[in-house]
Amino acid sequence: MNAGTPILIAVVGHTNAGKTSLLRTLTRRVDFGEVASRPGTTRHVERVDLQVGGRTALRFFDTPGLEDAISLRSHLDAFGQGDAAAQTPPERIRRFLQSPEAHGDFEQEAKVLRTLLDADAAFLVIDVREAVLPKFRDEIELIGSCGKPVLPVLNFVSHAAARTAEWQALLAAYGLHAVVRFDAAAPFVGAERDLYQDLVTLLRHRRADLEAVVAHLAREARLRDAAAAQRIAGLLIDVASLRRLLPATTATAPAASPADAAAPSQGATTSREAAIAALRSDVFAQAQRCADDLLALYGFREGDAGEARLPLVEGRWSMDFFSPEAMKDAGIRLGKGAMVGAAVGAAADLAVGGLSLGAGVALGSALGGALAQGWSPLGRKLLHRLRDIQELSVEDNVLGVLLVWQVRLARALAQRGHAAAGHAVAENLDVALPPEAIVRVLRAVQPARAHPEWNSAKSGLLSVLRKHDAGPAKAHLLQSVTQAVQSITEYRAQPTV
Amino acid sequence: MKIVPRENRETPAGDALFIEAIALVEQAGPLEDAQAMRTAAAARNDSESRIAARARALGARIGLQETLDRARSLAPWVALGLVALVALAGLTLAGTVVGERRINVMVALASLLGVHIVTLFLWLVGLALPATAFQFSFGGLWLFLTARVAGGRTGQAPVLVRAASRLLARARLLPWALGFVSHAIWTLSFTVVMASVLFALAFRNYTLTWESTILEPAFFVRWVQMLGALPGLLGFPVPDAATVLGSTPAGGAGAAQRTWALWLAGCIVCYGLLPRALLTLGCGMVLRARKSSIRADTATPAYRKLVARFDAMAPSHVVDADPGAPAVTAPHGLAAGQTTNARLVIGFELPADWPWPPESMAALETAGFVVLRIDGSAIQRQRVLDQLAQARPRVVLVACHASASPDRGTARFLRDAAALAGECRIWLATRDGDADGVQRWRTWLADTGLATLQASDDLATVMLAEPQGRAAA
């Protein structure tokens, strides 16, 4: 009979237990309400909807914290005594809500109880780091006396000071056996689904609606992860296809040894340095756009990076993708040969312009770029013969670093709640990704090296018509690289289970 | 001329075109879309139609809609121009082999049907290899020219073309859509060609011949019979062997010419007009049947990003507003003359597993202190407050758990206790030096109007300091 109307859920609990944090996470909204470590941050009742397929499926009410349950319980005992019409607990609560103290000393508690009386169910948020005290018993009794199904949500279960077992015993004493373990500040994969599935046991007549919500959330999560993988694949293709052309005369100076680099004309050196710097800044800009897109994809605003306290986001571009330290950090300690196969010898580290045709096709796709790697004699010779132009492109190691960073960022974003202001985050981001999967991705992206026009930043509108057929071919490559990237995320998913 | 999806306004396919085009434009950098996001969020409920509404609003602003409208009105004329071109080319080619009213039937047939057969073959190849279909069809040429005419070189038309082709390619409809246009153009061209050929043959006297330098006459007999078989089924006459052999340039004329002319017309109908007309029909049917598969790709990062942004715009409403915190006054303790020399230490709402009194207290000079402990329940609170009222101590020290969150219940107790003693102090007890918790309590005490109470996480400080009352006296 209720199908179609939203399920009303009051989120209640002691002050500072993390009610608003929970709601931020459940609604994926970093800007909902106000979160702070001081008590009594939320002082009003605020409503926020969860939409499923254009329809409001769940309507949450964020309530102020219960702060003075002990006194309120004593106060409530005065109601209903000798009044036959007020013998049930909810009736006594209603009487209280009409009394003057409901707008006086117990204003905040009255708001909670008023909201709860109109709701279908309540999430009772509990900070399990708190010691189990009589005031919490009174809170549970107060909430219970509203006569609504209550689902306790244990927050901060992964904290060192958590007293989860004690809390579960207390809740069981009040008949609250279904308990959801949650951590608004830590990875919450799976907890969200548990929450709604446990809610089904309390609201059996809304089973279909809640299952639709669970299915919707699972679908959205899958689509988000797939989109993130595709975005990362797009970045890799963009960067792999990045290229800077240099007249050969400016690039002939072997930069492998500093002594040689100093020898030729000053102008040639500076123009080469300028080209390298320009290429690097292109890579940074594209990586940053990808990171910003990932943030937006998971419902974080760009400005929230600081608030979200992600180590990756905070120091994100202070690190040099091109330094050996970055590669070490990313867990890429593979030699170049292992990266793209034995075809890339030490000598063939220069992608040469004009080699992408004819005999160059196979060779060209196998050749890594040479950035800060020195110009190989072989490459230079080929270059002089063929075109007198050198191409500067980005090396596979750098692609590997980009890949690992972005995958870690996406993973962290996918798993984290939207609320963690001021909470230490125990995210293990430094686990090395499987090298063979990284190599698979880097192999998959190689064809992009032969297509400088595939770089999305470069392909202006003018080239749109001329390069019609880049569409299907690039789309195909994007698909295969996306699959390879996804294999990393899926590989990662297993050990965490 | 009806082409999917360009003709569809406010349809899923039309929405998809705008979504795709805007996504392409935004690859080069985001558009300023605050207004479009707001109106879309207000007008629609589900993310799919919101994203479509946003794309249409942005499309109207950057001129996509205008270009599309122009392209739509120009498209039929471009197609007609192509028809004229094809027909003219075919007839001119056929005309070059007409010398002194003498038509070489084989060359005429080849020039009228040759290009058509080749492009038809390429289209069939394109069906198998969708990626290559674009370059080889009049459909592609038509799309290109329409875009060029409607938008010039630099406008938004190329974006629309690319968006449309990507959409169609994703729906695996690109060869069918372009094929539909190509076949329609060819069908119209053959109609024009047939009309002009029949007109010429009807009212002018031509001699239809064949000639060869190296081929046997029997070869021509066989070919004429073979090619004529299909038109024959439709009632077109087929020249018999004698007619063929007699129709060399040197040979006869007369009634045989009529057979030849009808055979030629039958071949053009059967191998040119009819296949193209049927394929036009077939492509049209495929397009109609699979029109619903032309949809925006909801899995792309750009799309999911918009979904997240629209989700975050869901308004939250304050349904029960905060009237503002009531004015608080600092609690006043008992005056110096009203107190006794008793000193009380109350452990308030400490975790049950903490020893009380703590070891740190045992190390201090605690003579004269009464040490109590309550878990905060109403009965115990009342009992302790009664005790305080009786003892009227000079100093009461309340030990609170600094890592726990302070609340109004605690504030109520502190106020009550402070009112019943000369001075109330707070020890913020921690086990492992929770500096954040201590700071939180201090801030809270200040916010709650309890800043006058001395609070510290160092037990000795709060326990052994001289009472203020005595110092004042």
Contacts between the chains, C-beta under 8 A, distances in Angstrom:
chain1	res1	chain2	res2	distance
A	14	B	405	7.0
A	14	B	407	7.0
A	15	B	405	5.9
A	15	B	407	5.0
A	15	B	408	7.8
A	16	B	405	3.9
A	16	B	407	7.9
A	17	B	405	7.7
A	27	B	311	7.8
A	27	B	314	7.4
A	28	B	308	7.2
A	28	B	311	6.2
A	28	B	312	7.2
A	29	B	311	7.5
A	29	B	312	5.4
A	29	B	314	7.5
A	29	B	316	7.9
A	30	B	312	7.7
A	31	B	312	7.0
A	32	B	316	5.8
A	33	B	316	7.4
A	37	B	436	7.0
A	37	B	440	5.8
A	38	B	440	6.0
A	38	B	443	6.0
A	38	B	444	6.2
A	38	B	447	7.4
A	39	B	405	5.0
A	39	B	406	5.6
A	39	B	407	5.8
A	39	B	440	7.9
A	39	B	444	6.2
A	40	B	407	7.8
A	40	B	408	7.6
A	43	B	322	3.8
A	43	B	325	7.7
A	44	B	318	5.0
A	44	B	319	7.9
A	44	B	320	5.8
A	44	B	321	5.0
A	44	B	322	4.3
A	45	B	318	7.1
A	45	B	319	5.0
A	45	B	320	3.7
A	46	B	316	5.4
A	46	B	317	6.9
A	46	B	318	5.2
A	46	B	319	6.9
A	47	B	316	6.3
A	47	B	317	4.7
A	47	B	318	7.7
A	47	B	319	5.0
A	48	B	314	6.7
A	48	B	316	4.2
A	48	B	317	8.0
A	49	B	314	5.7
A	51	B	45	7.3
A	51	B	46	7.6
A	51	B	311	7.2
A	51	B	314	6.4
A	53	B	46	5.9
A	54	B	44	7.5
A	54	B	45	3.8
A	54	B	46	2.8
A	54	B	47	7.6
A	54	B	49	7.6
A	55	B	45	7.0
A	55	B	46	8.0
A	61	B	319	7.0
A	64	B	322	7.7
A	65	B	407	7.2
A	67	B	407	3.8
A	67	B	408	3.6
A	67	B	409	5.9
A	68	B	407	6.9
A	68	B	408	4.4
A	68	B	409	4.3
A	68	B	412	6.2
A	69	B	409	6.8
A	70	B	376	6.5
A	70	B	377	6.9
A	70	B	378	5.2
A	70	B	381	7.0
A	70	B	409	5.2
A	71	B	378	7.6
A	71	B	409	6.5
A	71	B	412	6.1
A	73	B	378	6.8
A	74	B	378	5.0
A	107	B	323	6.9
A	108	B	408	7.4
A	111	B	320	4.9
A	114	B	320	6.9
A	115	B	319	7.8
A	115	B	320	6.9
A	127	B	405	7.1
A	129	B	403	7.0
A	130	B	404	5.4
A	130	B	405	7.0
A	131	B	349	7.5
A	131	B	350	7.3
A	131	B	351	3.5
A	131	B	352	6.6
A	131	B	353	7.9
A	131	B	401	6.7
A	131	B	404	6.7
A	132	B	352	7.4
A	133	B	349	5.2
A	133	B	375	5.8
A	133	B	376	5.4
A	134	B	375	5.3
A	134	B	376	5.2
A	134	B	377	3.6
A	134	B	378	7.8
A	134	B	380	7.9
A	135	B	349	7.1
A	135	B	376	5.2
A	135	B	377	7.8
A	135	B	407	7.7
A	135	B	409	5.7
A	138	B	378	7.9
A	161	B	403	7.0
A	220	B	307	7.7
A	223	B	298	6.9
A	223	B	299	5.9
A	223	B	304	5.9
A	224	B	304	5.6
A	224	B	308	7.7
A	226	B	299	5.5
A	227	B	299	6.1
A	227	B	300	6.4
A	227	B	301	4.4
A	227	B	303	7.3
A	227	B	304	3.8
A	227	B	305	7.6
A	228	B	301	7.0
A	230	B	299	7.0
A	230	B	300	6.5
A	230	B	301	5.5
A	231	B	301	3.7
A	234	B	301	7.0
A	293	B	301	5.8
A	293	B	305	6.0
A	296	B	305	4.6
A	296	B	308	6.0
A	296	B	309	6.5
A	297	B	301	6.1
A	297	B	304	5.4
A	297	B	305	5.0
A	297	B	308	5.8
A	298	B	308	6.8
A	299	B	308	4.6
A	299	B	311	6.6
A	299	B	312	5.9
A	301	B	312	7.7
A	456	B	27	4.7
A	456	B	28	7.6
A	457	B	27	7.9
A	457	B	28	7.0
A	459	B	27	7.8
A	460	B	28	7.1
A	461	B	25	7.9
A	461	B	28	7.7
A	461	B	154	7.1
A	461	B	156	7.9
A	461	B	158	5.7
A	461	B	159	6.2
A	462	B	153	7.4
A	462	B	154	6.8
A	462	B	158	7.5
A	464	B	24	7.7
A	464	B	158	4.2
A	464	B	159	6.4
A	464	B	161	7.4
A	464	B	162	4.8
A	465	B	144	6.9
A	465	B	147	7.2
A	465	B	158	4.6
A	465	B	161	6.5
A	465	B	162	7.4
A	468	B	134	5.5
A	468	B	161	8.0
A	468	B	162	7.1
A	468	B	165	6.5
A	469	B	131	6.5
A	469	B	132	7.6
A	469	B	134	6.4
A	469	B	135	7.5
A	471	B	162	6.8
A	471	B	165	6.5
A	471	B	166	5.6
A	471	B	169	6.5
A	472	B	130	6.9
A	472	B	131	4.1
A	472	B	169	5.6
A	473	B	131	6.5
A	475	B	166	7.6
A	475	B	169	7.5
A	475	B	170	7.8
A	476	B	131	8.0
